[in-house]
Amino acid sequence: MFTLAACGGKDAAPAADANGVQVFEGVGQGKHGDIKVQVSLLDNKITDIKVTEHKENEVLAEPVYTQLKQDVMATNSAKVDAISGSTVTSKGYLEAIQDAITKSGLTLVAGAAVSGSKDKEEAEQTYDVVVIGAGGAGFSAAIEAKSAGANVVLLEKMPAVGGNTLISGGEMNAPDNWVERALGITDDTAELFYNDTMKGGDNLGDPKMVRILADNALTSAEWLRDDIKVEFLPDHLFQFGGHSRKRALIPVGHTGVELITKLKAKTDADQITIKTNMKAETLLKDESGKVTGVTATSGTGDKITFHANKGVIIATGGFGSNVEMRKKYNPKMDEKYMSTDTPGSTGDGIVMAETIGAKLTNMESIQTYPICNPETGVISLVADSRFDGAILINQEGKRFVEELERRDVISKAILAQTGGYTYQLWNQGIEDIGKTIEVHQDEYDQLVKQGLLFKADTIEEAADFFKIDVNTLKETINKVNDYAKTGKDLDFKHRGGLKSLEKGPYYIEKAVPSVHHTMGGLVIDEKTRVLNEKGEVIPGLFAAGEVTGVIHGANRLGGNAIADIFTFGRIAGKQVVAE
């Protein structure tokens, strides 16, 4: 029941409509800014909740605004559990609802706990193809399998699809791509890309697999552009560390949201079944040893068996968020490292496949991303200004590494500095190239609020804010300006060309490395078939993306993960049907 409570303000309650419904507005703090809602109240019940304004990731927010809405209305209370993987957005949404309830001047009496109001899943389900993991690799595999005539189900253990693809920058290396040509870059080739990738992984990647990646990355990018309708920036590219050419395509919005949104639209149009909150657990085999399906547990605890007439594709990603698994294979990657990855990156697919005899490789190779939030471990997309000319300095005000070196090299160099952190410094001239602050304004505002990023009119102000040695910093800036004029970085041989830092305003951001990618995983062949310890094909089992371990060697170059997941995800989807 509602009971009247003391009103906290002088504002009159909104008038009820013809049906007696009153609507109250509330505000909560989401991950990317305010979440504003309208809560409708009638006869002791919450009758509706509408989100009127928000800046959250659309894909991650969708289950929050649907599932939590159902839970709140079912219990008549904002005191319900947050959605895993969208905790901050969940808290902001519930805070906004509670704010509206408080403003109503009424006290709600909560109803019964949520008791699984969703339709119960059938315990036995059969498809031609079962794809485990709804990130970029899983989506592309499912779409290609469907295109080849298969009946497909895509299983995702998290409440929202997308995986690490969704929260990534979304940039994709593709040699000799259309943007390169438009910008006058005419000397890039698949061979150069192959060489960069092999060298970037200390030549430990499987040459056959790296060749497939290099030769097919452009085709995969064109498939995204033409078939999936992904929009890429027409006039801007990134040159990630370790690459000899500026070849990374950038999706609009500078994040993986563009990729996942368009992939989801394609699966919807193709009527591909997607089941979220569905955790795959055990692979099934028949008497001959062929993988025939997988058991899973739904969000409501139901045990379900998914039978696969043709095969199962594992696309579950890596294990960057599983500290115990990291320590098992590389004890150095312990709790002191936060992770940029989603909570779902726990190595499930690797463990499932290993249990039935799949061979693992390169498991000790775990990559850190050098520029991340020191408080949360989240990758900084604002700091993508590094690819446009921003420099890295230490507490003493000195550069200490080439800013476009490999991620592992930069991370190691940062950890060797005072405090184990770095400062990234750039000016408005560099900002105007990639507009990383403009594109990621919400992250910028949050970093400023946390005291981790500062805008300064002068170098003196920038140094003072973080207590950096100002005289040394000035000397560093003068050298950078000289190198920018001559086009030669005599200290670190910056491969992209340094930019002038003569004019402000300046932006300076504090950052640390976080675990970002696990290069190890399942051994697959050129057809993405999973191999056992003897090097033999496990019939009916395929894998693609970060769950595999044969491509990137000791270190993955930036922009190669997106090329990897779509190239091998598409191959897996076609191959499972062909066999």
N, C-alpha and C positions, 0 to 999 in steps of 0.2 A: 504494500500500500504506500501511496504518497502521504506524507504528513507535512504540514506547514512547519517551516523552520524560520528562525530569525533572518530577515532579509539583510544582506550585507551592504546594500547600497541604496541610493535614492531613486535609481532609474526604475520607471514603471515597467511591469512585465508586459511583453508584447500581447496585443489583443489576440484572442482565439479566433480561428476561422469559423465558418458556418457549422463545421463538424465538431467544434470545441478543441481543435488542435492548436497548441501553442508551440512556436519555434524559437529556440534560443541558440545563440551563436557562441562558439568556444574556440580557443586558440591553444595550440600546444607546440613545443619545439621539436621539429623533426631533425633528421640528419643534415638536411640541406636548407633549413629555414623553417618558417612558421607553417604549421598545418592548421587550416581553418575549417570548421565544420558547422553545420546546422543540425541541431537535434530536435526532433518533433516529439512532443509529450501529449498523451491523451489517456485519461482514465487510468492513472497509475502505471502507465507503461510507456517505454520508449517505442514509438511507432515507426520512426525512420531516422536515418543518419545520412547526411549528404556532405561530401567534401567539397567545399567551395573554392579552396585555394591551397596549393602546395607546390613544392619544388623537388619532391622526392623522385628517385629513379622509378619510372613508370612501371617497369617490369617487376621490380622487387616490391613496389607498393601495392600492386594489384591484389595479392592474397591478403594483405593487411586490410585493405578497404572493403574486401568482400567477406573473408572468413571471420575477421574480428568483428565486423558489423553484425554478422549472424550470431556470434558468441555473445556480444554485448546485448543484443535484443533478446536472445534466449534466456539470459540470466538477469536482465533488467539492471545491469551493473557494468561499470567500466573496469571493474576489478577482475579481469580475465588474463590468461597467460599470453605473453607476446609471441609473435610468429618467429620461429627459429630462422636465422639468416637475415631477418629484417627487424632486429630488436630495437634499434633507435627509432625507426619509423613507427613501429608498433607503439612504443612508449609515447611518442609525440601525438599519435592519433588518439590513444586512450586519454592522454592528458587533456586534449582538446574537448573530448566528449565529457570528461569530468568537469572541465571548466564551464561548459554549457549547462550541465546539471546544477552546478553550484550557483550559477547566475539565475537559475529558475527560482531559487529560494525554497526549493522543495527537497525533501529527503526521500530517496528511493529505497524501497525495500527489495532487496535482491531476490530473484527467483531461484529455482533449482540450478545446479551446476549443468554445464553443457554436457549432453550425453549422446554424442555421435548422431546428430540429426541427418548426416549425409546418407545417401543411399548405400546399402551394403553391397560390397563388391562380390562378384561370383568367385567362388573358391578355385575354380578351374577355368582358365581362359586360354584360347588357342589363336595364334597368329602365325603368319609366315615368318616374320622377322621380329625379334625382340631387341630393342636398342636400350642399353642401360646408360643413363646420363644425358641430360638435356642441355649441354653446352654446345659450342660451335661444332665439335666433331660429331656429337650425337644427332644434332639437328640435320647436318649435311648428309650423314649416313641414312637417316630416316627418309629424307626427301628423295635421295637417289634410289633407295630401295622401293619406295612407293612409285617413283617414275618408271621403274623397271617392272611394275605390275604386282608387287607384293602387298600383302595386308600387314601393316606395321603398327607396333605399339612402342611408344617412347616412355621409359620409366625415369622418374626423377625423385630422389629421396627428399629434396628440400621442398618447401612450400611454393617456391617460385622457380621457373626455368631460368637458364642463362649461365650458371656456373661462373667460372673465372672469366669466361669470354665477356660476360655482361659487365663486369666491373673493371675490365681492362681498358686501356686507351684505344684498343681496336685497330691499331695500325698494322698494316700487312705489307711485308716485302714482296715485290713482284718485279723481276728484272725486265727492263725495256718496256715499261708500262706506258699507258697513254698520257699520263700526266708528265712523266719524264720527257716524252717526246714533245709535248706542248711547251715545256720549259727549256727545250733545247738540249736536253741531256740525251745524246745519241750514241754513247759508247758503252752502255751497260748491256750485259749479256747474261744468259743463264750460266755460262762457264765462270764468269766473275762471281756470281752469286754462289755457285757451288764452292769455289775456292775460299770465299769469305766464310762460309758456313763450316767447312771442314777445318780451316785454320782457327776459327773462333771456338771450336770445341776441342782444340788440341789434337785434331786429326783422329779422334776416338769415335766419331760417328761412323755408322756403317756406310761406306762409299756408295753402295747400290741404292740405299734409301735416301741419302742426301741428293743423289743424282735425280731421283724421282721428284723430290721436293723442288729442286732447282728448275727442272724441265717443265713442271706443271703448275708452279705458283702463279704465273700470269694467267693461265687458263682458269684457275680457281678464282682469281680476282675478277676476271671477266664474267664468270658464272654468277658471282655475287652481284655484280653490277647489272647484268642483263637479265638473269633469270629470277634472282631474289630481290632485285630492285634496290639494292643498297646504294646509297649516295655517298660518293667520296668527294673530298675537296678538289676542285678542278685546277687549282693553281698553287698548291703547297704540298711539299713532301718532307719527311723526316729522314735524316741520316743517323741511324742508331750506331752505338759504339760497335766497332769491329767490322763495319761495312765500308767498302771502298767507294761506294756510290750512294747518292741520295735517292733511295728507291722505295721508301715505305709510304704506301697510300694511307691517307687519313680519312676516316669516316666523318661525316658531318656530326658536329657535337663533340668530336675528339674523344669519344668513348665507345665501348662495345654495345651500348644501348641501341644504336642504329642497326648493328648487325643482328642482335637477338630479336628486336622488334620486327624486322623484316623477315627473318627466318620463321618466327612464330606466325606471322601473317600468311606465309607460304604453307606451313603445315596445316593451318586452319583451312585455307583454300583447298588443299589436297585432302582434307578430311582424315588426317593422320591422328590417331588416338594418342593423347598425352595424359599420363597419370602422375600427378605430383603427390608429395607426401607418400611415396611408394619406394621403400628401401629394399633393393635387391640384396639377397643374402647368400644363396647357395646355387651354384650351377648344377644342372642335372645332365646325366649322361645315360645313353642306352647301353645295351650289352656289347655293342661294337666299339664303344668308346666315343661315339659322336655326342656332342653337346646338343641337347634337345629342349632346353628351357632353363628357367630360373625360378626359385621360390622368392617370395617377397613378403614384407609386412607393411600394411597400410598405416596411415596416420591414426586410425582408430583401433589398431592392433590386430586387424584381420590377417590371417595367413592365406596367401594366394599363390597359386602355381601358374606361371605363364609358360605355356608350351610353344615351342618355335619349330615350325615345320622345316624351315630352311636353315636357320641358324641364329646365333646370339652375337651382337656386337657390343663390346665393352668400350664405353667412352666416358669413364667416370673421373678422369683427371688424375692429378697427382696426390701427394700426401703432405703438402706444405703446412697444413693446419693440424697435423697429427704429431705432436712433439715426441711421443714415445716411439713412434715409427721412425721419425727423423733420427733420434738418438740410437736406435737399433742399428741403423746403417751408417750413420756418421755422428759419433758421440759429440763432436764439436757443435753440432747444430741443435743445442739444447734450449732450455727455457729462456736463456738470455736474449734469444732472437724472437721478436714478434713476427707475424706473418701478414703479407698483403692479401692472402687468399681468402676465399669464402669459407665459412665454417664447414661446408660439405667436402672440402678437399682433404679427406682422411685416408685415402688409399684403399677404399673398399674393393674396387675392381681388381687391383693387384693381388690382394689377399684371396679373393674368391677364385681367381684363376690359378694362383700358386697352389691352392688346396687340391686342385684336380691335376696337378703335375706340370703347370706352365713354367717355363724358364724365365728367370728374372735376370736383368743385367744392369750394370752401371748405377746401382742403387745408392752408392755413397755420394754421387754427384748431386749436390743440392745447391741451388743458386740463391744468392741474395740480390735484391734490387737496392741500389745505393742511396736513392733519395726518397725517404719515407718519413712519415710523421713520427717524431720521437715519443709521442704519448700514446699513439694508437697502433703504430706499425703500418698504417694504411699508406699505399703508394701515393705520392704527390703528383697529380696531373698538372697542377699549376707549374710545377718545376720542369715540365716538358720544354720550357724556355731554354733548357740546357742544349737542346738540339738545334736551337737557333742562335746560340752564341753565349749563353750565360756561363760564368766561370765558377769554379769551386775553390774555396779558400778555407784555411784552418783558423783556429783561435788566434794565432799569431799574425794573421793577415796575409799569409803566403799561399800561392797555388802549390799543389803537391802532386797533381796527376793530370794527365790529359783528359779533358771532360768528355771526350767521345771514345775513351777506351772501353774495353769489355766490362760488363757489369761486375764480374768477379774481381777484376783488377782494381776497379774504382772502389768497390766495397772494402777490399783488403786495405787499400791505401787510407780510406776514411778511418777504419778501426785503428790504424796505427797513429792517428793524430791525437792531440790532446783531447781527452774526454770521449774519444771514439765517435765524434760527430764532425759534420762539415757545415759550412754556410754556402749557399748558392746565391750568387750576386748577378743581377742584370739591370739594365736601364730601360727607359721607355722606348728607345730605339729598337732594342731587341724585342721588347714586348709587342711592338707594333707589327713585327714579322709574323709571329704565330698567334698573337692575341690569346695566350694561355690563361691570363687572368680574366679576360672578358668572357671566355668560353666556360671557365670553371669558377665563376664569381662566388658561388656558394662555398667552395673549398677555400678560396682566398679569404672570405669573410671569417670562416671558422679558424683558419690559421692565424689571422690577425687577432682574433678574440683570444686564442690560446697563447698569444705572445710569441709565436713561432715564425711570424713573417712581419716585416716592417717596411713601410714605404718612407723613404727619406729624400729630402730635397738635395742633400749633399752627402759626399762620402763620409764627412765627419759625423753627421747624424747617424748614418748607417753603422759606423764603427762604434759609436757611443752606445747605441741601443743594445748591442750584444757584447760590449766591453772588449772589442777587438783592438789590437794595437793599430792606431790610426796612421802613424807614420809609415809603418811597414805596408799597410794596406794601400796607402797613396803610391808608394813605390811600385807595388804590384800593378795597380791600375795604370800607371804611367807606362810600364813595360808592355802591358796588354795593348794599350793605345798605339804604341810604336809598332808592335807586331801586326796589329790590324792594318796599319798603313802600308807596311812592307809586304804583307801577305806571308810572312814567315814567323812561326812561333819557335824561337830559338830554345825555349825551355822544355816544351813537351810535344812540339810538332803537331799541333791541333789539326786534325785532318779535315775539318769542315771550314776552317778559316775563322780566326777570332774577329769579333766585332768591336768597334770603338765604344768605350765607356766614358767618353769625355763629358757628355751632357747627362744631367739627371732629368726627371727624378729617378731614384734607384729603388730596387726591390731586393731585399735580402731575407733568405729563408734558412732556418736551421733544420737539419735533416740527419737521419741515421739509416743504415742498411736494415732491411727486413727480409726474411725468407720469402722467395717469390716463385720459384719453379723447381720442380724435382725432375732432373733429366733422366733418372732411371725408371725402369718399369718392365713391362712384358716384352719379350722378343717376338717380333712379327716378321713375316717375309714380304716380298714385293707386292703380294696380293692382300696384305694386312691379316693373313691367317696367323693365329697364335701358335707358337711352337712349344714343344715340351723339352725336357732336359736333354733328350737325345737329338734334338734338332728336327724332330718330326712334327708334322702338322697335326694339331688337335682338331679333328673334323667338327665343323659346325661352330667354331669359335673364332671371332675376329676382334680386332681392337684398333683404335685410332686415337690420336691426340696425346695428351700428357701422360696417360696411363701406360704408354709404350716407352721403351728405353733405348732405342737403336739409332736415333737420328741426331741428337744435339751434342753427343759426346760429353766432355767435361763441363761445358758451358753453353747455354743457349743465347744466341744473339737476339737483341731486341727486334721485334717485328717478325721473327721467325715462328713464333707459336701460332699466330693467326694463319700464316701460310701453311703450317703443318696441319692444323686441325681440319681445315677445309680440303686440303689436297688428299690427305689419307682418309678423312671421314667419307668423302665422296667415293674413293676407291672401295672402301669397306661396304658401303651401301650397294654398289654395283656388283661387287664380287659375291656377296652372300646370296644374291638372287641368281647369279650366273651358275653357281655350283648346285 
